[in-house]
Amino acid sequence: MYRNDNRTVITLDAGGTNFVFGAVRANRFVVDPITMPANAADLDRCLATMVEGFNRVIKALDTPPAAISFAFPGPADYPNGIIGGHLPNFPSFRDGVALGPFLHGKFGIPVYINNDADLYAYGEALAGALPDVNGRLAKVGSSKRYRNLLGYTFGTGFGFGFVSDGELHVGDNSCVETFCLKHKNMPDVMVEEGVAVRAVKRVYAQLSGTDDPTLEPKDIFDIAEGKRAGDSDAARRSFAMMGEVAGDAMATAVTLIDGLIVIGGGITAAAKYIMPSLLEQLRGRLFSLDGGILDRVQMKVYDLDDEEQFARFARGESRSLKVYGSDREVVYDPQKRIGVMVSKIGTSTAISLGAYAFALNEIDKRRGDM
């Protein structure tokens, strides 16, 4: 979708430290990234930086942009472009900022602001994981195709978004979230406390008895790999615990939505330690009161980054069934199945492509309503 579209959308990677401005056309970045300090603690300077950054991108383009579209931390009323509430990385926004209307007034073009995990899922659905898997299925001759995708971002939080049949679902209140599900091992605690970056750091400190707040997940991964001094067993177990807690939450979500799962974020570099426990949760069992046993997730779950598992995922099952009252037979695949994979295009790229596609889709829908 939109890979041959000539319209240009301006994007922004809005971090609490830096803003990175860019522009996308036909699913490709068409200007060199422009990085500027976010000035997140000073509202006047922050908004002035946004205006300057977008202006610099516009000057670098050979055609006028069709829209501005980007992700910004919440809480927010995203459809109306209102940002406000407790934003640790943007303290100057705490009283509420009508960011969308402000930028629309400055540039006179549509402005779309969304949650980063929503745009991540949208980018993966349109230009990342979903077309990749469907393309691989087609290549090996499988007729199976997927239309639904659950996207998760592992980082300072536990972000979630989902796309169904090409449409991003944001809910009636811009509040499609899983970070507030229950933590598997601490039911009174939100799941994000077991999945975010801070969880890996905390669990490693507890298991290793190491009190070093400077250690980041990359350092802990290096310890797990034996490339840095430390408790390698505790390092591996800290990532495994993250996978266990995340997998439990994913099992709840995928039961309701039924689609492929893609995971993004820098911490996925440790996927070799995260995925086994994550998959174990998705493949777990539940029991009925009469002693019956059933799968936690009603679909068979495959690791799509494992070639052998992907081959079985693509093959599925084959069963012949006679058509009642005739000599004819039909062949069908009775296996319900989904898969999990790590992003191949990267979180930042997926968010930008999602922002691009979201803007053009909204513009096209408005034209269709006219």
Summary of the structure (lengths in Angstrom):
residues: 370
radius of gyration: 22.4
end to end distance: 22.1
largest distance: 77.3
contacts: 1228
relative contact order: 0.13
helix: 42%
strand: 23%
